[in-house]
Amino acid sequence: MKTIQELFTKFTFTIALLTGLSSNLQAQRIVRAVPRNNTVVVYSGVSYRYANGYYYKPHRSGYVVVTPPVGLRVRVLPVGYTNVVIGGRTYFYFGGVYYIQEQPNSYKIVEIPKEAYLIALPAGVETITINGKRYYKIDNTYYEKLVSENGTERYVLVGEKMQ
């Protein structure tokens, strides 16, 4: 018979897993309408709707929330983005997407910098919840768990605590 501690641990792990996946499951979510404050961004012939940091692609029954393609440009960063410096370069991060500033009011989506993610967490990592989101703290560096469409997990750098 399982102890209460074992059941609690399994329950906590399941909740953590679901919480970690929830932001990435949006890539599969279909909505009938996009938020009213959306902007149309055309890239490679596809008209994306951009609102509140999320991207919507036309779908037969509405729109599907998608990860935007690398190279797409926007004029405004989403509210709540994080500055991340990697290899001496400043990136802007929000919701699994990295941006670089090309000129005033022009931000380009780029590949996740190789230095910005881990494929596994080391022992002793601290789990922290900030504004309902789960982060993993290693020393003074914070990571967020992302799961790709094929199920691959990565932990991406989202910020560092200034000392």
N, C-alpha and C positions, 0 to 999 in steps of 0.2 A: 504494500500500500504506500502511495506517495505521501510525502510529508507536505504540510502546508507551505513550507519554504520552497520545495520543488515546484509545486503548482504555481506559486506566486512568481517564481523565476520564469517559468514557461509563459505565463500570462504576460509578464512584463516584456519578455523578448518578443512575443507576438505583437503586442501593441507597438513596441519600438519599430519592428519591421514594417508594420502597416503605416505608421507615421512616416517613416523614411521613404516609403514608396509612394505615398499619397501625392506629393508634388510632381512626381514623374509620371503618374498615371494620367495626368491631364493631357499628355500627348495622345491618348486614345479617346478622349472625351469629345462627344459631339454635342454642339449647342445649336439651338434654332436661331439665335440672334447674338450679335456681339455687343459689348457695352457701347453706349451712345457716344462716348468720348473717343472713339476709335479713329485711327488714321490709316489711309490706304497706302501701302508700300508695295511697289511692283519690283519683282526680282525674277529674272529669267522668264519673263512672260507670265508669271503667276502673281495675282493681286492678293497680297496678304493683308489682313486687318490687324493692326497693332493697337492694343489698349492695356493700360496698367501693367506693362511689362510682359504681356503674353501675346502670342501670335496665333491668328486664326486663318485657316485656309478653307476656301469654298469646298463644300461637300454636298452631295445630292440632296440631303435633307437639312441643310443649314451650313454649319462650319465645324471644322475639327480643330482642336487646340493642338498645335504642333511646335516642335523645336525648330526655330528659324534656321535657314541655310547660312552657312559661312559666306561672308561677302555682302550680305544684305546690310543696308545702311538706314539709320534712323536719325532724326534731328534732335530728339530728346531722350535722355536716359529715363528708365522707369524710376518712380519714387521708391526709395528704399534700397537703391543699389549700394554696393560696397566698393571702395577703392582697394585694389590689390596690386602690390608692387612685386614683380617677378623678374629676376635677372636685370634689375635696374629699369624696367619698363612698367609704366602704370597701365593697369587694366581696370575696367569697370565690370563688376559682376552682379548678376541678378538672375535668380531662378535657373541656374545651370548654364547660363549664357555669359560669355566673355565678350566685352566690347573694347575697342581702342578708339581714341579720339583722333580723327584725321585732320580736322579743322574745326573752328568754332561751329557749333550746332551740326556736327556731322560725326556720327559714331558708327563704326563698322563692326559687324559680328565676326569674330575670329575663332579659330580652333582653340580648344582648351590647351593652354601651354603645358608641355610635358612636365615641367617642374611644378605644375599646379595641382597634380593629383597623385593619389596613392591607390594601389590596387588592393591593399589590405591595411588594416590599422595595427600599429604595434601594441605590444602589451603595455598596460598602464595608462591607456588613453582615458581621458575624462569625458563623460557625456554631460552636455549642458543643454537645457532648453531655454531659448530666448524667444519671446513673443510667440510661443506655441510651436516653434521649429526646433528640431533636434540638431545639435552641432557636436562635433568631436574635437576636444582640445588636446593638443600635443604641445607641451611647453607653453608658448604664448601664441601658437598658431591654431586657427579654427578651420575645420573642414566640414563639408556637408555631404551626405551620402546621395549619390545619383545612381539610378538604374537605367541602363539603355533599353531600347526596344527589344533587344535579343536577350535581356536578363543579366548582362554584365554589370557588375557593381564597381563604382569608382568613388573615391572620396576626394572632392575637389576643394582646393584652397579658397576660402572666402574672406579671410582677414587675419590680421595679426594685432595683438594687443600691444599698444605703445607703452613703453616703460618710462 
